[in-house]
Amino acid sequence: MTSDGRRAAPSRGEPVLHDRSLAARLNRLRAGVLGANDGIVSVAGLVVGVAGATASSSALLAAGVAGLVAGALSMAAGEYVSVSTQRDTQEAVLAVERRELAELPAEELDELAGLYEGKGLPPALAREVAVALTAHDALRAHADAELGLDPDEVVSAWQAAWTSAGAFTAGALLPLLAVLLAPTAVRLPVCVVAVLAALALTGTVSARLGGAPRLRAALRTTAGGGLAMAVTYLVGRLVGTAL
């Protein structure tokens, strides 16, 4: 509260999502939740489809494990290639920035001041801020203002690959265990209920991390997963009947 009784305005750093490093961590967590969601839907569709064709537990186990391993490796490889490209791009633009700062310091200072002036600061204050930030850490100041990057937070391709594979595996284990551990007579209902509950949870968590409506996200993920299982089950039934 201020001295005249009014509520003080929140400080610039108060909302947690205004903290860039925290926002980045939340984005990585949300990506992990979505990776688990992919594992749930992919392997659930696979084992439900196989269950529609045969009641053999060995066939379900083989299909589920194969789908889990293939999916996790595919996710890891795709994430590694994607993040490696992103990392190469980040390092390339940072290298250009380092060279320009070394060869054209005065021009780079003018450019930085112009960027802050373009954000609404008066020219004199923009120049003062640019000088102070350049003296403190020129590369960080330019990377932030020009590129939206933090030089200390260049992405790790291996970390992204392992995280993606782990999230997919964690999600994929749920439908696989549900269909294998439940009694044969109720394995499909148990698997479907477990998968839909898990999808509702991942949709809700992802929406909360992103600040989106939770109910809509939960309904969307469960509807998508339910449709995938229904289609693969029908395909399994048709294939099983034909064989």
C-alpha positions in Angstrom: 0.0 0.0 0.0 1.2 3.6 -0.6 1.2 6.3 2.0 -2.2 7.6 0.8 -3.9 4.2 1.1 -3.8 3.1 -2.5 -2.5 -0.3 -3.6 1.0 0.0 -4.9 1.5 -1.0 -8.5 3.1 -4.4 -8.9 6.8 -4.3 -9.6 8.0 -5.2 -13.1 9.4 -8.5 -11.9 6.4 -9.7 -9.8 4.5 -11.8 -12.4 6.4 -15.0 -12.6 6.1 -15.4 -16.4 7.8 -12.0 -16.8 11.0 -13.7 -15.6 12.6 -15.0 -18.8 14.5 -17.9 -17.3 11.5 -19.1 -15.4 9.4 -18.8 -18.5 11.9 -20.9 -20.4 11.8 -23.6 -17.7 8.0 -23.6 -17.8 8.2 -24.0 -21.6 10.5 -27.0 -21.2 8.2 -28.5 -18.6 5.2 -28.0 -20.9 7.2 -29.6 -23.7 7.8 -32.6 -21.4 4.1 -32.9 -20.6 3.3 -32.8 -24.3 5.9 -35.5 -25.0 4.3 -37.7 -22.4 0.9 -37.0 -24.0 2.4 -38.2 -27.3 3.6 -41.4 -25.7 0.2 -42.1 -24.1 -1.7 -41.6 -27.4 0.8 -43.4 -29.7 1.1 -46.5 -27.6 -2.5 -46.6 -26.5 -3.6 -46.5 -30.1 -1.1 -49.3 -30.9 -2.0 -51.7 -28.1 -5.8 -51.1 -28.5 -5.5 -51.7 -32.2 -3.6 -55.0 -31.6 -6.1 -55.9 -28.9 -8.9 -55.5 -31.4 -7.2 -58.1 -33.6 -6.0 -60.6 -31.0 -6.3 -61.4 -27.3 -2.7 -62.7 -27.2 -0.7 -61.0 -24.3 2.6 -61.8 -26.0 1.4 -60.0 -29.2 0.3 -57.0 -27.1 3.6 -56.9 -25.2 5.7 -57.1 -28.4 3.6 -54.4 -30.1 3.6 -52.1 -27.1 7.3 -52.4 -26.4 8.2 -52.0 -30.1 6.0 -48.9 -30.2 7.5 -47.5 -27.1 11.1 -48.0 -28.2 10.5 -46.8 -31.7 8.6 -43.7 -30.5 11.1 -42.8 -27.9 14.0 -43.1 -30.3 12.1 -41.1 -33.0 11.3 -38.4 -30.6 14.9 -38.2 -29.4 16.3 -38.1 -32.9 13.9 -35.5 -34.1 14.5 -33.3 -31.0 18.2 -33.7 -31.3 18.2 -32.6 -35.0 15.8 -29.7 -34.3 17.6 -28.4 -31.3 21.1 -28.9 -32.9 19.9 -26.6 -35.8 18.6 -24.1 -33.3 21.9 -24.2 -31.3 24.0 -23.7 -34.5 21.9 -20.7 -35.4 22.2 -19.2 -32.0 25.9 -19.7 -31.9 26.3 -18.2 -35.4 24.4 -15.0 -34.6 26.3 -14.6 -31.3 29.6 -15.0 -33.2 28.5 -12.3 -35.6 27.6 -10.1 -32.7 30.9 -10.7 -31.0 32.8 -9.7 -34.2 30.7 -6.6 -34.7 31.3 -5.5 -31.1 35.1 -6.0 -31.5 35.3 -4.3 -34.9 32.6 -1.6 -34.7 32.0 -0.7 -31.1 30.8 2.9 -31.7 28.3 1.8 -34.4 27.1 -1.0 -32.1 26.6 1.4 -29.3 24.5 3.7 -31.5 22.5 0.7 -32.7 21.8 -0.3 -29.1 20.7 3.2 -28.1 18.5 3.3 -31.2 16.8 0.0 -30.1 16.0 1.4 -26.7 14.8 4.6 -28.2 12.5 2.6 -30.4 11.1 1.0 -27.3 10.0 4.4 -26.0 12.9 5.8 -24.1 13.9 9.4 -24.6 17.1 9.7 -26.7 19.3 10.9 -23.8 18.1 8.1 -21.5 18.3 5.5 -24.3 22.0 6.5 -24.8 22.6 6.4 -21.1 21.1 2.9 -20.7 23.1 1.7 -23.8 26.4 3.0 -22.4 25.8 1.5 -19.0 24.7 -2.0 -20.3 27.6 -2.0 -22.8 30.1 -1.3 -20.0 28.6 -4.1 -17.9 28.2 -6.8 -20.6 28.1 -5.7 -24.2 27.4 -9.1 -25.7 24.5 -9.8 -23.3 23.0 -6.4 -23.9 23.0 -6.7 -27.7 21.9 -10.4 -27.6 18.9 -9.5 -25.5 17.9 -6.3 -27.2 18.5 -7.4 -30.8 18.1 -11.2 -30.8 16.0 -12.0 -27.7 18.8 -14.4 -26.6 20.7 -15.1 -23.4 24.3 -16.1 -24.2 24.4 -18.3 -21.1 21.2 -20.2 -22.1 22.2 -21.7 -25.5 20.1 -24.9 -25.9 21.6 -28.3 -25.4 20.6 -30.8 -28.1 21.5 -33.9 -26.0 19.5 -32.7 -23.0 16.5 -32.0 -25.2 16.8 -35.4 -26.8 17.0 -37.3 -23.5 14.1 -35.2 -22.1 11.9 -35.9 -25.1 12.7 -39.6 -25.0 12.1 -39.9 -21.3 8.8 -38.0 -21.4 7.5 -40.2 -24.3 8.6 -43.4 -22.4 6.9 -42.3 -19.2 3.6 -41.6 -21.1 3.9 -44.8 -23.2 4.3 -47.0 -20.1 0.8 -46.2 -18.8 -1.3 -47.8 -21.6 1.1 -50.7 -22.0 1.0 -51.6 -18.3 -2.8 -51.0 -18.2 -3.5 -53.4 -21.0 -1.0 -56.0 -19.8 -1.8 -56.1 -16.1 -5.6 -55.9 -16.3 -7.6 -59.2 -16.5 -8.2 -60.2 -20.1 -12.0 -59.7 -19.9 -11.6 -56.0 -18.9 -8.2 -55.1 -20.3 -9.7 -52.7 -23.0 -12.0 -50.8 -20.6 -9.3 -50.5 -18.1 -6.8 -49.2 -20.7 -9.3 -46.8 -22.2 -10.2 -45.3 -18.8 -6.6 -45.0 -17.6 -5.6 -43.4 -20.9 -8.4 -40.9 -20.9 -7.7 -39.9 -17.3 -4.0 -39.5 -18.0 -4.8 -37.4 -21.1 -7.1 -35.2 -19.1 -4.3 -34.7 -16.6 -1.7 -33.8 -19.2 -4.1 -31.5 -20.9 -4.9 -29.7 -17.7 -1.2 -29.4 -16.6 -0.1 -28.1 -20.0 -2.9 -25.6 -20.1 -2.1 -24.4 -16.6 1.6 -23.9 -17.5 0.6 -22.0 -20.6 -2.1 -19.9 -18.9 -4.8 -21.4 -21.2 -8.3 -22.6 -20.2 -7.9 -26.0 -18.5 -11.3 -27.6 -19.2 -11.0 -26.9 -23.0 -7.5 -28.3 -23.1 -8.5 -31.4 -21.1 -11.5 -32.0 -23.4 -9.4 -31.6 -26.5 -6.7 -34.0 -25.4 -9.2 -36.7 -24.3 -11.3 -36.3 -27.4 -8.2 -36.7 -29.6 -6.9 -39.7 -27.7 -10.4 -41.3 -27.6 -10.7 -40.9 -31.3 -7.3 -42.4 -32.0 -8.1 -45.5 -29.9 -11.5 -45.9 -31.5 -10.1 -45.8 -35.0 -7.2 -48.1 -34.3 -9.5 -50.6 -32.5 -11.8 -50.7 -35.5 -8.8 -51.2 -37.8 -7.5 -54.0 -35.6 -10.9 -55.7 -35.6 -11.1 -55.5 -39.4 -7.6 -56.9 -39.8 -8.1 -59.6 -37.2 -11.3 -60.7 -38.9 -9.7 -60.7 -42.3 -6.9 -62.9 -41.0 
